[in-house]
Amino acid sequence: MTILINALGIIILLGILYLLSSDKKAINKKMIAKALIIQFILAFLLVKFPLGRAALQKVSDVVTATLSYGFEGLSFVFGPLADSGAPTGMIFGIQVLGNIIFISALVAALYYLGVIGAVVKAIGGIIGKVLGTSKVESFVAVANMFLGQTESPILVSKYLSGMTKSEIMLVLVSGMGSMSATVLMGYAGLGIPMEYLLIGGALVPLGSIIVSKIILPETEVENEFVAKGHEHEGAKEEISIDNKGDNPNLISAISQGANDGLQMALGIGASLIAIIALVALVNGILGVVGLSLEQILSYIFAPLGALMGLSTDNILVASKLLGSKLVLNEFVAFGQLGTILPNLDYRTGLMMAISLCGFANISSMGICISGISVFCPEKRSLLAKLAFKGMLGGFFVSVLSALIVGLIIAI
């Protein structure tokens, strides 16, 4: 029954995306089918194939060990306050958010040195050839395995002005459906296994292509790669990736990354303070009639929880988390999941974690519009027009990934 419900969930989700499509006749069914098949194979390799799981665990260990070096810097600056084992205990603002500064600097260094660009270009090129997507959108989709919603477009910033509506939609969907490497340790600090987060991130590129190309199919292929002030020859044009940005050297890149990380940490901390306090206020008001915001969200999103093929006890739990992620943000949802994860079975815990991966929430729409339009001001109105569907698309990318992984485990 679990397998049947889970499979039905995938079909219904694809049906919802079809209903949201702006041009149902233009949907490239062959591309969608190819992407789905590859996504299933990738999910199988990551969660079911012994060698794949072993490799994933090794990668998870390496990533965790590498990102943990940030605590050396935190210990130097904050002393025992950076040690969760000290009498002061866990201090989220220092031990979790503080590490974002180091990770942001590390990502900026890898970005400047061309490491991220090389990986993105290699994987994106393969995806583009197999599925027939343009090089620019393929690169952006793959970049969102490592970078955030306003970071990945920087790689191809000079081509954004010439992108079609469908390509812009993919930028939005992959951005809001992604997780930046910068905040991975933040999620891990809330109790989410790094292995779960890496699986969710690996499924972003193909999931984003599936979702975005159903919601807004490509109908402007002739405009492909026509950037402002340049004339290209369609798919024959070799796309170059911008690794340097405005940084003259590596030290400058690291410094900029650290500053960006500080701003991100402060922003996340400020958002969490405001959101958690406001939720408490709302719950205080709703408590007069015996309700809470979490209860309301759990009932609204219950159909999605049911389609995951979870046990009856966990349906409302999953739906509450999905509601918190979409209406509030993923940090709040991951925080709620982290407290109950040890009591969940592997399939349920993994599905819930993957379904929460990504930046898709109401506030992300404004971030994407303002962040991406910096590189292509003439696309601002288009970005504003597509932002809501892009946010829904990013949300569905994570849910689709969770459903596929859940089905693979259940079989």
C-alpha positions as CSV (number, residue, x, y, z in Angstrom):
1,M,0.0,0.0,0.0
2,T,2.9,2.4,0.8
3,I,4.4,1.8,-2.6
4,L,1.0,2.4,-4.3
5,I,0.3,5.6,-2.4
6,N,3.9,6.9,-3.0
7,A,3.6,6.3,-6.7
8,L,0.2,7.9,-6.8
9,G,1.7,10.9,-5.1
10,I,4.3,11.3,-7.9
11,I,1.6,11.1,-10.5
12,I,-0.7,13.6,-8.7
13,L,2.2,16.0,-8.2
14,L,3.1,15.9,-11.9
15,G,-0.6,16.4,-12.6
16,I,-0.6,19.5,-10.5
17,L,2.4,20.8,-12.3
18,Y,0.6,20.1,-15.6
19,L,-2.4,22.1,-14.4
20,L,0.0,25.0,-13.6
21,S,1.6,24.9,-17.0
22,S,1.3,28.0,-19.1
23,D,1.4,26.1,-22.4
24,K,0.4,22.4,-22.0
25,K,0.8,21.6,-25.7
26,A,4.4,22.9,-25.7
27,I,5.6,20.6,-22.9
28,N,8.5,18.5,-24.1
29,K,7.3,15.1,-22.9
30,K,10.4,13.3,-24.1
31,M,12.7,15.6,-22.1
32,I,10.5,15.2,-19.0
33,A,10.5,11.4,-19.3
34,K,14.3,11.3,-19.7
35,A,14.9,13.6,-16.7
36,L,12.5,11.5,-14.6
37,I,14.2,8.2,-15.5
38,I,17.7,9.7,-14.8
39,Q,16.4,11.1,-11.5
40,F,15.1,7.7,-10.4
41,I,18.4,6.1,-11.3
42,L,20.3,8.8,-9.4
43,A,18.1,8.3,-6.4
44,F,18.5,4.5,-6.5
45,L,22.3,4.9,-6.6
46,L,22.3,7.3,-3.6
47,V,19.8,5.5,-1.3
48,K,19.6,1.8,-2.4
49,F,22.8,0.8,-4.2
50,P,25.4,-0.3,-1.6
51,L,28.4,1.2,-3.4
52,G,26.5,4.4,-4.0
53,R,25.5,4.6,-0.3
54,A,29.1,3.9,0.8
55,A,30.4,6.6,-1.5
56,L,27.7,9.1,-0.3
57,Q,28.7,8.4,3.3
58,K,32.4,9.0,2.5
59,V,31.5,12.3,0.8
60,S,29.3,13.2,3.7
61,D,32.2,12.6,6.2
62,V,34.6,14.6,4.1
63,V,32.2,17.5,3.7
64,T,31.3,17.5,7.5
65,A,35.0,17.3,8.4
66,T,35.9,20.2,6.0
67,L,33.1,22.5,7.1
68,S,33.9,21.7,10.8
69,Y,37.3,23.6,10.5
70,G,35.3,26.7,10.9
71,F,35.0,26.0,14.6
72,E,38.8,26.7,14.9
73,G,38.1,30.3,14.0
74,L,35.0,30.5,16.2
75,S,37.0,29.2,19.2
76,F,39.7,31.8,18.7
77,V,37.2,34.6,18.6
78,F,34.6,33.4,21.1
79,G,36.6,31.0,23.3
80,P,34.4,28.5,25.3
81,L,31.2,30.0,23.9
82,A,32.0,28.2,20.6
83,D,32.2,24.8,22.4
84,S,28.8,23.1,22.7
85,G,30.3,20.9,25.4
86,A,31.2,23.8,27.6
87,P,28.9,24.8,30.6
88,T,27.3,27.5,28.4
89,G,26.0,24.7,26.2
90,M,24.7,25.2,22.7
91,I,24.6,28.8,21.5
92,F,23.0,28.7,18.0
93,G,24.0,32.3,17.1
94,I,27.7,31.5,17.5
95,Q,28.2,27.7,16.9
96,V,25.8,27.4,14.0
97,L,25.4,30.8,12.4
98,G,29.0,31.8,13.1
99,N,30.3,28.9,11.0
100,I,28.5,30.3,8.0
101,I,31.2,33.0,7.8
102,F,33.9,30.4,7.3
103,I,31.9,28.3,4.8
104,S,31.0,31.4,2.8
105,A,34.7,32.3,2.6
106,L,35.6,28.8,1.5
107,V,32.9,28.7,-1.2
108,A,34.2,32.1,-2.4
109,A,37.7,30.8,-2.7
110,L,36.6,27.7,-4.6
111,Y,34.5,29.9,-6.8
112,Y,37.4,32.2,-7.5
113,L,39.8,29.4,-8.2
114,G,37.4,28.0,-10.8
115,V,36.7,24.7,-8.9
116,I,33.0,25.2,-8.7
117,G,32.8,26.5,-12.2
118,A,34.7,23.5,-13.6
119,V,32.3,21.0,-11.9
120,V,29.3,23.0,-12.9
121,K,30.4,23.1,-16.6
122,A,31.2,19.4,-16.7
123,I,27.9,18.2,-15.2
124,G,25.9,20.9,-16.8
125,G,27.3,20.1,-20.2
126,I,26.3,16.4,-19.8
127,I,22.8,17.3,-18.7
128,G,22.4,19.7,-21.6
129,K,23.4,17.1,-24.2
130,V,21.2,14.4,-22.7
131,L,18.1,16.5,-22.1
132,G,18.5,19.2,-24.8
133,T,18.4,22.1,-22.3
134,S,20.5,25.2,-23.1
135,K,24.0,25.4,-21.7
136,V,23.2,28.5,-19.7
137,E,20.2,27.0,-17.9
138,S,21.9,23.7,-17.4
139,F,24.9,25.4,-15.8
140,V,22.6,27.4,-13.4
141,A,20.6,24.3,-12.5
142,V,23.8,22.4,-11.6
143,A,25.3,25.4,-9.8
144,N,22.4,25.3,-7.4
145,M,23.8,22.1,-5.9
146,F,26.5,24.3,-4.3
147,L,25.3,27.9,-4.5
148,G,22.1,29.8,-3.5
149,Q,19.3,31.4,-5.3
150,T,21.2,34.7,-6.0
151,E,24.7,33.2,-6.1
152,S,24.4,30.7,-9.0
153,P,23.2,33.3,-11.6
154,I,26.5,35.2,-11.1
155,L,28.2,32.3,-13.0
156,V,26.4,33.2,-16.2
157,S,25.4,36.8,-15.4
158,K,26.3,38.2,-18.8
159,Y,23.9,35.9,-20.5
160,L,20.8,36.5,-18.2
161,S,19.6,39.5,-20.3
162,G,19.2,37.2,-23.3
163,M,17.5,34.3,-21.6
164,T,14.0,33.2,-22.6
165,K,11.0,33.2,-20.2
166,S,11.4,29.4,-19.8
167,E,15.1,29.7,-19.0
168,I,14.3,32.5,-16.4
169,M,11.7,30.2,-14.8
170,L,14.4,27.5,-14.5
171,V,16.7,30.0,-12.8
172,L,13.9,30.8,-10.3
173,V,12.8,27.2,-9.7
174,S,16.3,25.9,-9.3
175,G,17.3,28.8,-7.0
176,M,14.3,28.5,-4.7
177,G,14.5,24.7,-4.8
178,S,18.2,24.7,-3.9
179,M,20.4,24.9,-0.8
180,S,23.6,26.8,-0.6
181,A,26.6,25.0,0.7
182,T,27.1,28.0,2.9
183,V,24.2,27.0,5.2
184,L,24.6,23.2,5.2
185,M,26.3,23.2,8.6
186,G,23.5,25.4,9.8
187,Y,21.0,22.7,9.0
188,A,23.3,20.0,10.3
189,G,23.6,22.0,13.6
190,L,19.8,21.6,13.9
191,G,20.2,17.8,13.9
192,I,19.8,17.0,10.2
193,P,22.3,14.4,9.0
194,M,24.7,15.7,6.3
195,E,24.0,12.6,4.2
196,Y,20.3,13.6,4.0
197,L,21.2,17.1,2.9
198,L,23.6,15.9,0.2
199,I,21.0,13.6,-1.3
200,G,18.5,16.5,-1.4
201,G,21.1,18.8,-3.1
202,A,22.1,16.2,-5.6
203,L,18.5,15.8,-6.8
204,V,18.0,19.6,-7.4
205,P,19.3,20.0,-11.0
206,L,17.1,17.4,-12.7
207,G,14.2,18.1,-10.4
208,S,14.3,21.8,-11.3
209,I,14.4,21.0,-15.0
210,I,11.4,18.6,-14.7
211,V,9.3,21.1,-12.7
212,S,10.2,24.3,-14.6
213,K,9.8,22.8,-18.1
214,I,6.3,21.6,-17.2
215,I,5.3,24.9,-15.6
216,L,6.7,27.1,-18.4
217,P,7.8,25.0,-21.5
218,E,10.4,26.4,-23.9
219,T,8.8,28.2,-26.9
220,E,11.5,30.8,-27.7
221,V,14.5,28.5,-28.7
222,E,15.5,30.9,-31.4
223,N,16.5,33.5,-28.8
224,E,18.8,31.2,-27.0
225,F,22.2,32.7,-26.0
226,V,21.4,36.1,-27.3
227,A,22.9,38.3,-24.6
228,K,22.6,42.0,-24.5
229,G,25.0,43.7,-26.8
230,H,26.2,40.4,-28.2
231,E,25.1,38.1,-31.0
232,H,25.7,34.4,-30.7
233,E,25.1,31.4,-32.8
234,G,22.6,29.5,-30.7
235,A,23.7,26.3,-29.2
236,K,27.1,26.5,-31.0
237,E,28.2,29.3,-28.8
238,E,30.7,28.3,-26.1
239,I,29.4,29.7,-22.8
240,S,32.1,31.0,-20.5
241,I,31.6,31.0,-16.7
242,D,32.5,34.0,-14.6
243,N,34.7,32.8,-11.7
244,K,36.4,36.1,-10.7
245,G,33.5,38.5,-10.3
246,D,34.8,41.9,-9.1
247,N,37.7,40.3,-7.1
248,P,41.3,41.1,-8.3
249,N,42.8,38.2,-6.3
250,L,42.2,35.3,-4.0
251,I,42.5,37.2,-0.8
252,S,39.9,39.7,-2.0
253,A,37.6,36.9,-2.9
254,I,38.0,35.3,0.6
255,S,37.5,38.6,2.3
256,Q,34.3,39.3,0.3
257,G,33.1,35.8,1.0
258,A,33.6,36.3,4.8
259,N,31.7,39.6,4.7
260,D,28.9,38.0,2.7
261,G,28.8,35.2,5.2
262,L,28.5,37.6,8.1
263,Q,25.6,39.4,6.4
264,M,23.9,36.1,5.7
265,A,24.4,34.9,9.3
266,L,23.0,38.2,10.7
267,G,20.1,38.0,8.2
268,I,19.2,34.4,9.2
269,G,19.5,35.2,12.9
270,A,17.3,38.3,12.5
271,S,14.7,36.4,10.6
272,L,14.6,33.5,13.1
273,I,14.2,35.9,16.0
274,A,11.4,37.7,14.3
275,I,9.6,34.7,12.9
276,I,9.8,32.5,16.0
277,A,8.6,35.4,18.2
278,L,5.8,36.2,15.8
279,V,4.7,32.6,15.6
280,A,4.6,32.5,19.4
281,L,2.5,35.7,19.3
282,V,0.1,34.2,16.8
283,N,-0.1,30.9,18.8
284,G,-0.9,33.0,21.9
285,I,-3.8,34.6,20.1
286,L,-5.0,31.3,18.5
287,G,-4.6,29.6,21.9
288,V,-7.7,31.4,23.1
289,V,-9.8,29.1,20.8
290,G,-7.6,26.1,21.3
291,L,-5.6,26.3,18.1
292,S,-2.0,26.9,16.9
293,L,-0.4,28.0,13.7
294,E,1.3,24.6,13.5
295,Q,-2.1,22.8,13.7
296,I,-3.6,25.0,11.0
297,L,-0.6,24.4,8.6
298,S,-0.7,20.6,9.3
299,Y,-4.3,20.4,8.2
300,I,-3.8,22.6,5.1
301,F,-0.8,20.6,3.9
302,A,-2.2,17.2,5.0
303,P,-2.9,16.0,1.4
304,L,0.8,16.3,0.6
305,G,1.8,14.4,3.7
306,A,-0.7,11.7,2.9
307,L,0.7,11.3,-0.6
308,M,4.1,10.5,0.8
309,G,2.9,7.1,1.9
310,L,3.7,7.9,5.6
311,S,2.1,6.3,8.6
312,T,-1.1,7.9,9.9
313,D,0.8,9.3,12.9
314,N,3.4,11.1,10.7
315,I,1.1,12.6,8.0
316,L,0.2,15.6,10.1
317,V,3.8,15.9,11.3
318,A,5.1,16.0,7.7
319,S,2.3,18.4,6.6
320,K,3.1,20.8,9.5
321,L,6.8,20.8,8.5
322,L,6.0,21.5,4.9
323,G,3.7,24.4,5.9
324,S,6.3,25.8,8.2
325,K,8.9,25.7,5.4
326,L,6.7,27.4,2.8
327,V,5.0,30.0,5.0
328,L,8.0,30.7,7.4
329,N,11.3,29.3,6.2
330,E,13.4,26.1,6.1
331,F,15.4,26.9,9.2
332,V,12.3,26.9,11.3
333,A,11.1,23.7,9.7
334,F,14.5,21.9,10.0
335,G,14.6,23.0,13.7
336,Q,11.2,21.3,14.3
337,L,12.3,18.2,12.4
338,G,15.7,18.0,14.2
339,T,13.9,17.5,17.6
340,I,11.8,14.5,16.3
341,L,14.2,12.9,13.8
342,P,15.7,10.4,16.2
343,N,12.3,8.9,16.7
344,L,11.5,8.4,13.0
345,D,12.4,5.5,10.8
346,Y,15.0,6.0,8.0
347,R,12.5,6.3,5.1
348,T,10.2,8.8,7.0
349,G,13.1,10.9,8.3
350,L,14.9,11.0,4.9
351,M,11.7,12.0,3.1
352,M,10.8,14.7,5.5
353,A,14.4,16.1,5.4
354,I,14.5,16.2,1.6
355,S,11.1,17.7,1.3
356,L,12.3,20.6,3.4
357,C,15.5,21.2,1.4
358,G,15.5,24.5,-0.5
359,F,14.8,28.2,0.0
360,A,11.2,28.1,-1.4
361,N,9.2,30.3,0.9
362,I,7.2,33.5,0.6
363,S,10.1,35.8,1.5
364,S,12.4,34.1,-1.2
365,M,10.3,35.7,-4.0
366,G,11.5,39.2,-3.1
367,I,15.1,38.0,-2.6
368,C,15.2,36.4,-6.1
369,I,13.6,39.4,-7.8
370,S,16.0,41.9,-6.3
371,G,19.1,39.7,-6.3
372,I,18.8,38.5,-10.0
373,S,17.5,41.7,-11.5
374,V,20.8,43.4,-10.5
375,F,22.4,41.5,-13.4
376,C,19.5,42.1,-15.8
377,P,17.4,45.1,-14.8
378,E,15.3,44.8,-18.0
379,K,14.1,41.4,-16.7
380,R,12.8,42.7,-13.4
381,S,9.2,42.9,-14.4
382,L,9.4,39.4,-15.9
383,L,11.0,38.1,-12.7
384,A,8.2,39.7,-10.6
385,K,5.6,38.1,-12.9
386,L,7.2,34.6,-12.7
387,A,8.3,34.7,-9.0
388,F,5.1,33.2,-7.4
389,K,5.1,30.2,-9.8
390,G,8.9,29.9,-9.4
391,M,8.4,29.7,-5.6
392,L,5.8,27.0,-6.0
393,G,8.1,25.2,-8.4
394,G,11.0,25.3,-6.0
395,F,8.7,23.9,-3.3
396,F,7.6,21.1,-5.6
397,V,11.2,20.3,-6.6
398,S,11.9,19.2,-3.0
399,V,8.6,17.4,-2.6
400,L,9.1,15.5,-5.9
401,S,12.6,14.5,-4.8
402,A,11.2,13.2,-1.5
403,L,8.5,11.2,-3.2
404,I,11.0,9.6,-5.6
405,V,13.4,8.7,-2.8
406,G,10.6,7.4,-0.7
407,L,9.4,5.1,-3.5
408,I,12.9,3.8,-4.1
409,I,13.3,2.9,-0.5
410,A,9.8,1.3,-0.3
411,I,10.3,-0.9,-3.3
